[in-house]
Amino acid sequence: SPISVPPLFFSFLVPPSLTVPRGKSPLVAREGDTVELECLVSGKPKPIILWSRSDKEAPMPDGSMQMESYDGVLRIVNVSREMTGSYRCQTSQYNGFNVKPREAVVELIVQCE
């Protein structure tokens, strides 16, 4: 049976917002570094963040097309030059909100030694 939610509950919902912290894009790293791409997410409840490459064809560093993050941080260990490019963070489908997914883009530049 569906859980009934007291009407008051809805007044505490806050639509999500997504921003890239100052100085975090473009992010310049050297090959072999560990980098953390960051999107600040706010909202109640906090949405899951989906990371993908802006270039739709390019897979994520782990080989998947999309990675989930609960804190808005995408951690890449041992970056390589192929990982240079734009990474898109966006809010996943939002519970009960008919809100278009918010998105932001972080540029990663990987320099070789």
Secondary structure, 3 states (H helix, E strand, C coil): CCCCCCHHHHHHCEEEEEECCCCCCCEEEECCCCEEEECEEEEECCCCEEEEECCCCCCCCCCCCCEEECCCEEEECCCCHHHCEEEEEEECCCCCCCCCCCEEEEEEEEECC
